[in-house]
Amino acid sequence: MLWATRLLDAGEGIGVEELFAGQSAALGSPRDMMLLAVDEAPARRRVFVGVPDPNLLDCYSGFEACLRRDVPRAPTLVAGDQGVFQAMFQSGG
């Protein structure tokens, strides 16, 4: 899974969620796609998108590539497969 991140202001996340949902649906809801978030400050949220193909990241304007180790240990799953999320973040994976 390839990762990218961006710090968003309140309300900006809706467009990212819609983009992610559209991509995921178009690809048949692959298990190796995730949208995660971590609240960082009042009205600001860091969003992480994980995708299987680097070309998918091109659609996420303003996102910067990052590594899996850059994703905090306790993010919130916004969209994606709950089982994969649990295996990666709740079981120490």
DSSP file (Angstrom, degrees, kcal/mol; ACC not computed):
  #  RESIDUE AA STRUCTURE BP1 BP2  ACC     N-H-->O    O-->H-N    N-H-->O    O-->H-N    TCO  KAPPA ALPHA  PHI   PSI    X-CA   Y-CA   Z-CA
    1    1 A M              0   0    0      0, 0.0     2,-0.4     0, 0.0    67,-0.2   0.000 360.0 360.0 360.0 135.6    0.0    0.0    0.0
    2    2 A L  E     -A   51   0A   0     49,-3.4    49,-2.5    65,-0.1     2,-0.3  -0.816 360.0-151.3-101.4 142.0    1.3    3.5   -0.9
    3    3 A W  E     +AB  50  66A   0     63,-0.7    63,-2.1    -2,-0.4     2,-0.3  -0.844  19.2 172.9-120.1 150.1    0.5    6.4    1.4
    4    4 A A  E     -AB  49  65A   0     45,-1.6    45,-2.5    -2,-0.3     2,-0.3  -0.971  12.5-161.8-146.3 156.5    0.0   10.1    1.1
    5    5 A T  E     +AB  48  64A   0     59,-2.6    59,-2.8    -2,-0.3     2,-0.3  -0.943  11.0 177.7-141.1 159.6   -1.1   12.7    3.7
    6    6 A R  E     -A   47   0A   0     41,-1.8    41,-2.9    -2,-0.3     2,-0.5  -0.953  29.0-125.1-159.4 142.2   -2.4   16.2    4.0
    7    7 A L  E     -A   46   0A   0     -2,-0.3     2,-0.3    39,-0.2    39,-0.2  -0.820  36.3-166.9 -90.1 124.9   -3.5   18.5    6.8
    8    8 A L  E     -A   45   0A   0     37,-3.2    37,-2.5    -2,-0.5     2,-0.2  -0.848  17.4-129.3-116.6 148.3   -7.1   19.7    6.2
    9    9 A D  E >   -A   44   0A   0     -2,-0.3     3,-2.0    35,-0.2     4,-0.5  -0.488  54.1 -69.7 -82.3 163.3   -9.3   22.4    7.7
   10   10 A A  T 3  S+     0   0    0     33,-1.8    -1,-0.2     1,-0.3    34,-0.0  -0.268 122.8  20.2 -53.6 135.0  -12.8   21.6    8.9
   11   11 A G  T >  S+     0   0    0     -3,-0.1     3,-0.7     1,-0.0     4,-0.4   0.110  98.0  93.9  92.6 -22.1  -15.1   20.8    6.0
   12   12 A E  T X> S+     0   0    0     -3,-2.0     4,-0.9     1,-0.2     3,-0.6   0.751  70.3  72.6 -73.3 -23.0  -12.3   20.0    3.5
   13   13 A G  H 3> S+     0   0    0     -4,-0.5     4,-2.6     1,-0.2    -1,-0.2   0.727  79.5  73.1 -67.1 -23.2  -12.5   16.3    4.2
   14   14 A I  H <> S+     0   0    0     -3,-0.7     4,-2.4     1,-0.2    -1,-0.2   0.916  97.0  48.4 -60.7 -44.8  -15.8   15.8    2.5
   15   15 A G  H <> S+     0   0    0     -3,-0.6     4,-2.3    -4,-0.4    -1,-0.2   0.879 112.0  49.6 -63.0 -38.0  -14.3   16.2   -1.0
   16   16 A V  H  X S+     0   0    0     -4,-0.9     4,-2.7     2,-0.2    -2,-0.2   0.911 110.4  50.3 -67.4 -42.3  -11.5   13.7   -0.1
   17   17 A E  H  X S+     0   0    0     -4,-2.6     4,-2.6     2,-0.2    -2,-0.2   0.905 111.8  48.1 -62.2 -41.2  -14.0   11.2    1.2
   18   18 A E  H  X S+     0   0    0     -4,-2.4     4,-2.3     2,-0.2    -2,-0.2   0.914 112.2  48.8 -65.9 -42.8  -16.1   11.5   -2.0
   19   19 A L  H  X S+     0   0    0     -4,-2.3     4,-2.5     2,-0.2    -2,-0.2   0.935 113.4  47.1 -60.6 -47.1  -13.0   11.1   -4.2
   20   20 A F  H  X S+     0   0    0     -4,-2.7     4,-2.9     1,-0.2     5,-0.2   0.927 111.5  50.5 -61.7 -46.1  -11.9    8.1   -2.2
   21   21 A A  H  X S+     0   0    0     -4,-2.6     4,-2.4     1,-0.2    -1,-0.2   0.899 111.4  48.9 -60.5 -41.4  -15.3    6.5   -2.3
   22   22 A G  H  X S+     0   0    0     -4,-2.3     4,-2.3     2,-0.2    -1,-0.2   0.919 113.2  46.0 -64.9 -44.6  -15.5    7.0   -6.1
   23   23 A Q  H  X S+     0   0    0     -4,-2.5     4,-1.6     2,-0.2    -2,-0.2   0.941 113.6  49.2 -62.1 -47.2  -12.1    5.5   -6.7
   24   24 A S  H  <>S+     0   0    0     -4,-2.9     5,-3.7     1,-0.2     4,-0.2   0.918 112.6  46.9 -60.5 -45.4  -12.8    2.5   -4.4
   25   25 A A  H ><5S+     0   0    0     -4,-2.4     3,-1.4     1,-0.2    -1,-0.2   0.909 109.9  53.5 -63.4 -42.1  -16.1    1.8   -6.0
   26   26 A A  H 3<5S+     0   0    0     -4,-2.3    -1,-0.2     1,-0.3    -2,-0.2   0.796 111.3  46.9 -63.9 -27.7  -14.6    2.0   -9.5
   27   27 A L  T 3<5S-     0   0    0     -4,-1.6    -1,-0.3    -3,-0.2    -2,-0.2   0.347 124.4-101.0 -96.0   5.5  -11.9   -0.5   -8.5
   28   28 A G  T < 5 -     0   0    0     -3,-1.4    -3,-0.2    -4,-0.2    -2,-0.1   0.786  65.8 -70.5  81.8  27.6  -14.4   -2.9   -6.9
   29   29 A S      < -     0   0    0     -5,-3.7    -1,-0.1    -6,-0.2    -4,-0.1   0.949  65.4-153.3  54.2  60.2  -13.7   -1.9   -3.3
   30   30 A P    >   -     0   0    0      0, 0.0     3,-0.8     0, 0.0    51,-0.2  -0.305  15.8-131.2 -63.7 146.3  -10.2   -3.4   -3.0
   31   31 A R  T 3  S+     0   0    0      1,-0.3    50,-0.4    49,-0.1    53,-0.1   0.705 100.5  68.4 -70.5 -19.4   -9.1   -4.3    0.5
   32   32 A D  T 3  S+     0   0    0     48,-0.1     2,-0.4    52,-0.0    -1,-0.3  -0.113  80.9  90.4 -98.0  39.0   -5.8   -2.5    0.1
   33   33 A M    <   +     0   0    0     -3,-0.8    48,-0.7    18,-0.2     2,-0.3  -1.000  51.1 169.8-127.9 132.4   -7.3    1.0    0.0
   34   34 A M  E     -CD  50  80A   0     16,-2.3    16,-3.3    -2,-0.4     2,-0.5  -0.999  25.3-159.1-143.8 146.0   -7.8    3.0    3.2
   35   35 A L  E     +CD  49  79A   0     44,-3.0    43,-2.9    -2,-0.3    44,-1.8  -0.990  26.2 176.4-122.3 120.0   -8.7    6.5    4.2
   36   36 A L  E     -CD  48  77A   0     12,-3.1    12,-2.6    -2,-0.5     2,-0.3  -0.814  10.6-164.1-123.1 159.4   -7.6    7.4    7.7
   37   37 A A  E     -CD  47  76A   0     39,-1.9    39,-2.9    -2,-0.3     2,-0.4  -0.993   9.6-168.9-145.2 152.6   -7.7   10.5    9.9
   38   38 A V  E     -C   46   0A   0      8,-2.3     8,-3.0    -2,-0.3     2,-0.4  -0.978  26.9-128.1-139.1 124.4   -6.1   11.9   13.0
   39   39 A D  E     +C   45   0A   0     -2,-0.4     6,-0.2     6,-0.2    -2,-0.0  -0.603  32.5 170.7 -72.6 127.4   -7.4   15.1   14.7
   40   40 A E  E     -     0   0A   0      4,-1.5     5,-0.2     1,-0.4    -1,-0.2   0.748  59.3  -7.9-110.0 -33.1   -4.4   17.4   15.2
   41   41 A A  E >  S-C   44   0A   0      3,-1.3     3,-2.6     0, 0.0    -1,-0.4  -0.955  96.6 -57.4-156.3 165.4   -5.8   20.7   16.4
   42   42 A P  T 3  S-     0   0    0      0, 0.0   -32,-0.1     0, 0.0     3,-0.1  -0.320 125.9  -1.7 -53.8 125.3   -9.2   22.4   16.8
   43   43 A A  T 3  S+     0   0    0      1,-0.2   -33,-1.8   -34,-0.1     2,-0.4   0.653 115.3 102.3  66.7  18.4  -10.9   22.3   13.4
   44   44 A R  E <   -AC   9  41A   0     -3,-2.6    -4,-1.5   -35,-0.2    -3,-1.3  -0.993  45.3-178.4-132.6 142.7   -7.8   20.6   11.7
   45   45 A R  E     -AC   8  39A   0    -37,-2.5   -37,-3.2    -2,-0.4     2,-0.6  -0.999  22.6-137.7-142.1 132.6   -7.4   17.0   10.7
   46   46 A R  E     -AC   7  38A   0     -8,-3.0    -8,-2.3    -2,-0.4     2,-0.4  -0.819  25.8-160.1 -90.5 126.6   -4.5   15.1    9.2
   47   47 A V  E     -AC   6  37A   0    -41,-2.9   -41,-1.8    -2,-0.6     2,-0.4  -0.873   6.8-164.5-110.5 139.4   -5.8   12.7    6.5
   48   48 A F  E     -AC   5  36A   0    -12,-2.6   -12,-3.1    -2,-0.4     2,-0.5  -0.984   1.8-164.0-122.2 132.5   -3.9    9.7    5.2
   49   49 A V  E     -AC   4  35A   0    -45,-2.5   -45,-1.6    -2,-0.4     2,-0.5  -0.968   1.6-165.4-116.9 132.8   -4.9    7.8    2.0
   50   50 A G  E     +AC   3  34A   0    -16,-3.3   -16,-2.3    -2,-0.5   -47,-0.2  -0.975  15.9 168.0-118.4 126.3   -3.5    4.4    1.3
   51   51 A V  E     -A    2   0A   0    -49,-2.5   -49,-3.4    -2,-0.5   -18,-0.2  -0.919  39.5-130.7-136.0 158.8   -3.8    3.0   -2.3
   52   52 A P  S    S+     0   0    0      0, 0.0   -19,-0.1     0, 0.0   -49,-0.1   0.656  92.1  49.7 -84.0 -15.2   -2.4    0.1   -4.2
   53   53 A D  S >> S-     0   0    0    -51,-0.1     3,-1.5     1,-0.1     4,-0.6  -0.986  71.3-140.9-130.7 129.8   -1.3    2.0   -7.3
   54   54 A P  H >> S+     0   0    0      0, 0.0     3,-0.8     0, 0.0     4,-0.5   0.786 100.4  66.3 -60.4 -27.3    0.8    5.2   -7.4
   55   55 A N  H >4 S+     0   0    0      1,-0.2     3,-0.8     2,-0.2     4,-0.3   0.792  91.7  62.6 -64.9 -26.7   -1.4    6.7  -10.2
   56   56 A L  H X4 S+     0   0    0     -3,-1.5     3,-1.1     1,-0.2    -1,-0.2   0.808  93.9  62.3 -67.7 -28.6   -4.3    6.8   -7.8
   57   57 A L  H X< S+     0   0    0     -3,-0.8     3,-1.7    -4,-0.6    -1,-0.2   0.743  84.6  76.9 -69.2 -22.2   -2.5    9.3   -5.6
   58   58 A D  T << S+     0   0    0     -3,-0.8    -1,-0.2    -4,-0.5    -2,-0.2   0.772  87.7  60.2 -59.3 -25.9   -2.3   11.8   -8.5
   59   59 A C  T <  S+     0   0    0     -3,-1.1     2,-1.3    -4,-0.3    -1,-0.3   0.664  83.7  86.4 -76.4 -16.7   -6.0   12.7   -7.9
   60   60 A Y  S X  S-     0   0    0     -3,-1.7     3,-1.7    -4,-0.2    -1,-0.1  -0.666  74.6-151.1 -93.3  87.8   -5.4   13.8   -4.3
   61   61 A S  T 3  S+     0   0    0     -2,-1.3     3,-0.1     1,-0.3    -2,-0.1  -0.313  76.0  11.5 -61.8 131.7   -4.4   17.5   -4.7
   62   62 A G  T 3  S+     0   0    0      1,-0.3    -1,-0.3    -2,-0.1     2,-0.2   0.389  93.4 131.3  84.0  -4.2   -2.1   18.8   -2.1
   63   63 A F    <   -     0   0    0     -3,-1.7     2,-0.4    -6,-0.2    -1,-0.3  -0.573  44.8-149.2 -81.5 145.8   -1.3   15.4   -0.6
   64   64 A E  E     -B    5   0A   0    -59,-2.8   -59,-2.6    -2,-0.2    -3,-0.0  -0.937  22.6-107.9-115.7 138.4    2.4   14.5    0.0
   65   65 A A  E     +B    4   0A   0     -2,-0.4   -61,-0.3   -61,-0.3     2,-0.3  -0.302  45.4 170.4 -60.2 144.7    3.7   11.0   -0.3
   66   66 A C  E     -B    3   0A   0    -63,-2.1   -63,-0.7     5,-0.0     2,-0.2  -0.912  30.6-104.7-146.3 173.1    4.6    9.4    3.1
   67   67 A L    >   -     0   0    0     -2,-0.3     3,-1.8   -65,-0.1     4,-0.5  -0.641  32.0-110.2-100.1 160.3    5.7    6.0    4.4
   68   68 A R  G >  S+     0   0    0      1,-0.3     3,-1.5    -2,-0.2    -1,-0.1   0.861 119.0  61.0 -55.5 -37.1    3.5    3.6    6.4
   69   69 A R  G 3  S+     0   0    0      1,-0.3    -1,-0.3     4,-0.0     4,-0.1   0.683  94.9  63.4 -67.5 -15.8    5.7    4.4    9.5
   70   70 A D  G <  S+     0   0    0     -3,-1.8    -1,-0.3     2,-0.1    -2,-0.2   0.633  81.4  94.3 -80.6 -14.8    4.6    8.0    9.2
   71   71 A V  S <  S-     0   0    0     -3,-1.5   -66,-0.0    -4,-0.5   -23,-0.0  -0.668  87.9-112.1 -78.4 126.3    1.0    7.1    9.9
   72   72 A P        -     0   0    0      0, 0.0    -1,-0.1     0, 0.0    -2,-0.1  -0.108  22.2-114.6 -56.7 157.9    0.2    7.4   13.6
   73   73 A R  S    S+     0   0    0      1,-0.2    19,-0.1    -4,-0.1    -2,-0.1   0.743 107.1  39.6 -67.7 -25.2   -0.4    4.3   15.6
   74   74 A A  S    S+     0   0    0      2,-0.0    -1,-0.2    16,-0.0     2,-0.1  -0.464  75.5 155.4-128.3  62.9   -4.0    5.1   16.4
   75   75 A P        -     0   0    0      0, 0.0     2,-0.5     0, 0.0   -37,-0.2  -0.314  43.8-111.6 -78.8 170.1   -5.8    6.7   13.4
   76   76 A T  E     -D   37   0A   0    -39,-2.9   -39,-1.9    -2,-0.1     2,-0.6  -0.883  25.9-125.0-100.0 133.3   -9.5    6.7   12.8
   77   77 A L  E     +D   36   0A   0     -2,-0.5   -41,-0.2   -41,-0.2     3,-0.1  -0.697  32.9 171.6 -77.8 117.9  -10.7    4.6    9.9
   78   78 A V  E     -     0   0A   0    -43,-2.9     2,-0.3    -2,-0.6   -42,-0.2   0.839  69.5  -8.7 -91.3 -43.9  -12.8    6.9    7.7
   79   79 A A  E    S+D   35   0A   0    -44,-1.8   -44,-3.0     2,-0.1    -1,-0.4  -0.985  95.2  66.0-155.1 145.8  -13.2    4.5    4.8
   80   80 A G  E    S-D   34   0A   0     -2,-0.3     2,-0.5   -46,-0.2   -46,-0.2  -0.815  85.3 -28.8 134.8-174.3  -11.8    1.1    3.8
   81   81 A D     >  -     0   0    0    -48,-0.7     4,-2.4   -50,-0.4     5,-0.2  -0.642  44.0-153.0 -81.6 119.9  -11.8   -2.5    5.0
   82   82 A Q  H  > S+     0   0    0     -2,-0.5     4,-2.7     1,-0.2     5,-0.2   0.869  94.2  53.7 -60.0 -39.9  -12.3   -2.8    8.8
   83   83 A G  H  > S+     0   0    0      2,-0.2     4,-2.2     1,-0.2    -1,-0.2   0.909 110.4  45.3 -64.0 -43.6  -10.4   -6.2    8.9
   84   84 A V  H  > S+     0   0    0      2,-0.2     4,-2.2     1,-0.2     5,-0.2   0.910 113.1  52.1 -66.1 -42.0   -7.4   -4.8    7.1
   85   85 A F  H  X>S+     0   0    0     -4,-2.4     4,-2.9     1,-0.2     5,-0.6   0.938 110.4  47.4 -58.5 -48.6   -7.5   -1.7    9.4
   86   86 A Q  I  X>S+     0   0    0     -4,-2.7     4,-1.8     1,-0.2     5,-1.0   0.909 111.4  50.8 -61.6 -42.1   -7.6   -3.8   12.5
   87   87 A A  I  <5S+     0   0    0     -4,-2.2     6,-0.8     1,-0.2    -1,-0.2   0.875 118.0  39.0 -63.4 -36.9   -4.8   -6.0   11.3
   88   88 A M  I  <5S+     0   0    0     -4,-2.2    -2,-0.2    -5,-0.1    -1,-0.2   0.855 133.2  16.2 -81.8 -36.5   -2.6   -3.0   10.6
   89   89 A F  I  <5S+     0   0    0     -4,-2.9    -3,-0.2    -5,-0.2    -2,-0.2   0.653 125.7  42.8-118.3 -19.5   -3.4   -0.7   13.5
   90   90 A Q  I  <<S+     0   0    0     -4,-1.8    -3,-0.2    -5,-0.6    -4,-0.1   0.541 114.7  46.0-109.1  -7.7   -5.1   -2.5   16.3
   91   91 A S  S   <S-     0   0    0     -5,-1.0    -1,-0.1    -4,-0.2    -4,-0.1   0.226 116.9-101.2-115.4  13.3   -3.0   -5.7   16.4
   92   92 A G              0   0    0     -6,-0.2    -3,-0.1   -19,-0.1    -4,-0.1   0.595 360.0 360.0  81.7   9.9    0.4   -4.0   16.2
   93   93 A G              0   0    0     -6,-0.8    -4,-0.2    -7,-0.3    -5,-0.1   0.483 360.0 360.0 -72.1 360.0    0.8   -4.8   12.5
